[in-house]
Amino acid sequence: MFENLTDRLSRAGEALKGRGRISEDNIRDTLRQVRMALLEADVALPVVKDFIERARARALGAEVAKSLTPGQAFIKIIHDELVQTMGSANEALDLRAQPPAVVLLAGLQGAGKTTTAAKLARWLAERDKRKVMLASADVYRPAAILQLERLATEVGAAFCPSEAGEDPVEIARRAVEAARRAHSDVLILDTAGRLHVDQAMMDEVQRIHAAVSPVETLFVVDSMAGQDAVNSARAFGEALDLTGAIVTKVDGDARGGVALSVRQVTGKPIKFLGAGEKTTALEPFHPERLASRILGMGDVVSLVEEVQQSVDQEQADRLARKISKGQGFTLQDLRDQIRQMQQMGGLAGLMDKLPGQAMPAKLDSRMGESQMRRQAAVIDSMTPKERRYPAVIDGSRKRRIAQGAGVQVQEVNRLLKQHTQMQKMMKKFSKGGMSKMMRAMKGRLPPGFG
């Protein structure tokens, strides 16, 4: 995420290494690099100008702490200014209202509003234990209504039906009544978008807003839309009483300009980031954490929170007890570990939050994720007995497993070999050989993931 911006800003900081003091002369070129980095990241020009002026005012003549190099001091200044640009802290949804609290989603077509509605419903149900209903007022795309109904079932939310040809305002009113009768805590209302801002769309969403008086009106924006996103953010901010924004598809965005511009353009906070199509791929927006990730410092706090939410603690405890007793690490155990890693966003999601810009270069996370999917498919093609006792897997069984998983027999052999290596590591762990195992690994990932 935001790899290009990370690389450019890191190089700008490197240019100040070895200097004893930040001065007008040595800061000028560095700030020019920062300015170019922000512009190439599609940050809005007024935002770039404000950012650079604030950074210059703080950097010029600033004494460098004895424990820091000028490059580190400059990166600290850039970090602080990134945080100020994106908002000083996370701002949660304000759902303090007589139920149902209405959350209205608005934005252009293709921004991901429908998927975001489902992600938000899942988030509220799992994290806040809210009873949620979903409804769609997008009467121009019947497929969007069907998609939201399917997603509602997937995330365990109630759904208020609607049809093409209905009045969107009447759908919204009916949904509020349905949510009230169902004793739902929250109603999330998806609205129609267009490929570009037009008056008809704005008039419609304004009428829906007036009819349901939402407690949260969220602008959903595609992070890869560049300057178009900035322009639409400004238009929606003028037309609606926005309370915040959700930036989607950040996993595919190497630039990051939208995340840095939206708050300044609308005056409203970014409340969530969406990364990927899965309904679990939504995270609260913490400006200070994202600033650290952009500057290659990682986001260990978010990673820990994600692990706490995603890892089945009982399953982890069972595996730990099993290993401590010297019992075997089976292929089913490996399958469970792969599943939990996938739930946390795979290797790309984990690597993005780990500190150190060099790490992604050492590990192609996309290759790692592809390998994990193949490994999972191979294990899924095995019988319960084969997963528990891999020694029974002979040549004919390997051919059957490979055919079922859609891979070559060599892939099955590779997995079995990797599993054997992991078993040996687990045995060392069970005998108190953790320090020996870590020295043997020399900081590498376990076999099969490097």
SVG drawing of the C-alpha trace seen along z (x, -y; Angstrom):
<svg xmlns="http://www.w3.org/2000/svg" viewBox="-42 -29 70 75">
<polyline fill="none" stroke="black" stroke-width="0.4" points="0.0,0.0 1.3,-3.4 4.7,-1.9 5.7,-4.7 5.1,-7.4 7.0,-5.3 10.0,-4.9 10.2,-8.6 9.8,-10.0 12.4,-7.5 14.9,-8.7 14.2,-12.3 15.1,-11.6 18.2,-9.7 19.5,-12.8 19.9,-14.5 22.0,-11.8 25.4,-12.9 24.4,-16.5 24.9,-18.1 22.0,-20.6 18.9,-21.1 19.4,-24.4 17.9,-26.4 20.4,-25.0 20.2,-21.3 16.4,-21.4 15.5,-23.0 16.3,-20.0 14.8,-17.6 11.5,-19.5 11.5,-19.6 11.7,-15.8 8.9,-15.6 6.7,-18.0 7.3,-15.8 6.5,-12.7 3.2,-14.1 2.3,-15.4 3.1,-12.0 1.0,-10.4 -2.0,-12.4 -2.3,-14.5 -4.3,-17.6 -2.2,-20.7 -3.6,-22.9 -2.9,-20.1 0.7,-19.8 1.3,-23.5 0.0,-23.6 2.0,-20.5 5.3,-21.8 4.9,-25.2 4.2,-23.7 7.1,-21.2 9.5,-24.0 8.5,-26.2 9.1,-23.3 12.4,-22.1 14.3,-25.3 16.8,-26.1 15.5,-23.3 18.2,-21.9 18.7,-18.1 18.5,-16.1 21.8,-14.5 20.3,-11.0 19.0,-11.7 20.5,-12.3 19.0,-15.2 17.4,-12.5 15.6,-11.0 14.6,-14.4 13.2,-15.3 11.3,-12.0 9.8,-12.8 8.6,-16.2 7.1,-14.6 5.4,-12.0 3.8,-14.6 2.7,-16.6 1.2,-13.5 -0.8,-12.9 -2.0,-16.5 -3.0,-16.3 -5.0,-13.1 -6.4,-14.0 -4.9,-13.8 -6.7,-10.7 -9.2,-8.0 -12.8,-9.2 -15.3,-6.4 -18.9,-6.3 -21.3,-8.2 -24.4,-6.0 -25.9,-7.6 -29.4,-7.9 -32.9,-6.4 -32.6,-3.0 -32.3,-2.5 -29.3,-4.8 -29.2,-5.4 -25.8,-5.3 -26.0,-6.7 -23.4,-5.8 -22.8,-8.1 -20.3,-8.2 -19.6,-7.5 -20.4,-4.3 -17.5,-1.8 -16.2,-3.2 -17.3,-0.1 -20.3,-1.4 -22.2,1.9 -19.3,4.0 -18.5,1.4 -22.0,1.5 -21.6,5.2 -18.1,4.8 -19.5,2.1 -22.4,4.3 -20.0,7.1 -17.7,4.8 -20.6,3.4 -22.0,6.8 -18.7,8.4 -16.9,5.6 -19.8,3.6 -22.4,6.4 -25.0,4.3 -28.0,5.7 -27.7,4.4 -30.1,4.1 -29.0,3.4 -31.0,1.7 -30.3,0.5 -31.8,-2.6 -29.8,-2.0 -32.8,-1.4 -30.7,-1.9 -28.7,1.3 -30.8,4.3 -27.6,6.3 -26.5,4.0 -29.7,4.8 -29.1,8.6 -25.5,8.2 -26.3,6.5 -29.0,9.1 -26.4,11.9 -23.8,10.0 -26.3,9.4 -26.8,13.1 -23.0,13.7 -22.4,11.2 -25.5,12.2 -27.4,8.9 -31.1,8.4 -32.1,7.1 -34.9,4.8 -35.9,5.7 -36.2,3.1 -36.8,3.2 -35.8,1.3 -38.5,-1.3 -39.3,-2.2 -38.8,-5.7 -35.4,-5.7 -36.9,-8.1 -39.8,-5.7 -37.3,-2.8 -35.3,-4.7 -38.4,-5.5 -39.7,-1.9 -36.2,-0.6 -36.3,-2.8 -39.7,-1.5 -38.6,2.1 -35.4,1.6 -37.6,0.2 -40.0,3.1 -37.1,5.6 -35.5,3.8 -32.3,3.2 -29.7,1.0 -28.3,-0.3 -29.7,-0.7 -27.0,-1.0 -28.5,-2.5 -26.6,-2.1 -27.4,-4.8 -27.0,-5.0 -23.8,-6.4 -22.9,-7.6 -19.7,-7.4 -19.3,-11.2 -20.9,-13.9 -24.2,-15.1 -27.1,-17.2 -29.7,-14.4 -27.6,-12.2 -27.0,-15.0 -30.7,-15.9 -31.7,-12.3 -29.2,-11.7 -30.1,-15.0 -33.8,-14.0 -32.9,-10.6 -30.8,-12.4 -33.6,-14.8 -36.1,-11.8 -34.1,-9.7 -31.9,-12.2 -28.9,-9.9 -26.6,-10.1 -23.7,-9.3 -23.3,-10.3 -20.2,-8.7 -18.5,-9.5 -17.2,-6.3 -14.2,-6.9 -11.9,-4.7 -8.3,-5.4 -7.1,-4.7 -9.4,-7.4 -6.7,-10.1 -7.7,-13.7 -11.2,-12.6 -11.7,-11.4 -10.6,-14.8 -13.1,-16.6 -16.0,-14.3 -15.1,-14.6 -15.4,-18.4 -18.8,-18.0 -20.3,-15.6 -18.9,-17.7 -20.8,-20.7 -24.0,-18.9 -24.3,-16.8 -23.7,-17.3 -21.0,-14.6 -19.7,-13.2 -16.8,-11.3 -15.3,-9.2 -14.3,-5.6 -11.4,-5.1 -11.6,-1.8 -9.2,0.4 -6.2,-0.9 -4.5,2.5 -4.2,1.8 -3.0,-1.8 0.7,-2.5 0.2,-6.2 -2.0,-7.2 -3.0,-10.7 -6.7,-10.3 -6.1,-9.3 -3.9,-12.4 -6.4,-14.7 -9.9,-13.8 -9.9,-15.2 -8.4,-18.5 -10.9,-18.8 -14.0,-17.8 -13.1,-19.0 -14.4,-15.6 -12.4,-12.7 -11.6,-9.4 -13.2,-6.8 -12.3,-3.5 -10.0,-2.0 -11.2,0.8 -8.6,3.3 -9.9,6.1 -13.2,7.7 -13.6,9.8 -16.2,8.6 -13.6,8.8 -11.3,6.3 -12.2,3.1 -10.1,1.4 -10.6,-1.8 -8.5,-4.7 -5.8,-5.8 -3.8,-8.7 -0.7,-8.2 -0.6,-4.5 -1.0,-5.1 1.7,-7.8 4.1,-5.3 3.3,-2.7 3.8,-5.3 7.2,-6.1 8.2,-2.4 7.9,-2.3 5.2,0.3 2.0,0.5 2.5,3.2 -0.4,1.9 -2.9,2.6 -1.2,6.0 -1.6,7.0 -5.3,5.9 -5.8,7.9 -4.2,11.0 -6.4,10.8 -9.5,10.5 -8.6,13.2 -6.8,15.9 -8.9,18.6 -7.3,18.5 -8.7,21.8 -7.3,23.5 -3.9,21.8 -3.9,23.0 -4.7,26.5 -1.9,26.5 0.5,25.1 -0.4,27.8 -0.2,30.5 3.3,29.4 4.5,29.1 3.5,32.7 5.6,33.8 2.6,34.8 2.9,34.5 2.2,31.3 -0.2,32.7 -1.2,31.4 -4.5,30.4 -2.7,28.2 -0.8,26.7 -4.1,26.1 -5.5,24.3 -2.5,22.0 -2.8,21.2 -6.5,20.4 -5.8,18.0 -3.1,16.2 -5.4,15.8 -8.1,14.3 -5.6,11.6 -5.2,10.5 -2.5,13.0 1.2,12.1 0.6,8.8 -1.6,7.6 1.0,8.7 4.0,7.4 2.4,4.0 2.2,3.6 5.7,4.7 8.4,2.1 11.3,1.8 11.1,0.8 13.4,3.6 11.2,6.4 8.7,6.4 11.7,6.5 12.9,9.7 9.5,11.4 7.2,11.3 4.0,11.4 1.8,12.2 3.9,15.3 3.6,16.3 -0.1,15.9 -0.4,17.9 1.7,20.6 -0.5,20.6 -3.6,21.1 -2.0,24.0 -0.9,25.6 -4.4,25.2 -5.9,26.8 -3.5,29.8 -4.4,30.4 -8.1,29.9 -7.8,32.7 -6.6,35.2 -8.7,37.5 -8.7,37.0 -6.5,40.0 -3.9,38.6 -3.8,35.3 -3.2,37.0 -0.8,39.7 1.1,38.3 3.2,41.4 0.4,43.4 0.5,41.1 2.1,43.2 2.4,42.6 -1.2,43.3 -2.5,41.2 -0.2,38.3 -1.6,38.5 -5.2,38.4 -4.4,35.5 -2.7,33.5 -5.6,34.0 -8.1,32.9 -6.1,29.8 -5.4,29.0 -1.6,29.0 1.4,31.2 2.5,34.1 5.8,32.2 3.6,29.6 2.3,32.4 5.9,33.7 7.1,30.1 4.3,29.6 5.0,33.0 8.7,32.1 8.0,28.7 5.6,30.3 8.3,32.7 10.7,29.8 8.1,28.0 7.5,31.1 11.2,31.2 11.1,27.6 8.1,28.2 9.9,31.1 12.8,28.9 10.4,26.3 8.7,29.0 12.1,29.9 13.0,26.4 15.0,25.7 13.3,22.5 16.6,20.5 18.3,23.1 15.5,23.0 15.5,19.2 19.3,19.3 18.9,21.9 16.2,19.9 18.4,16.7 15.3,14.5 13.8,16.3 10.2,17.3 9.3,21.0 9.8,23.4 7.2,23.0 6.7,19.2 10.1,17.9"/>
</svg>
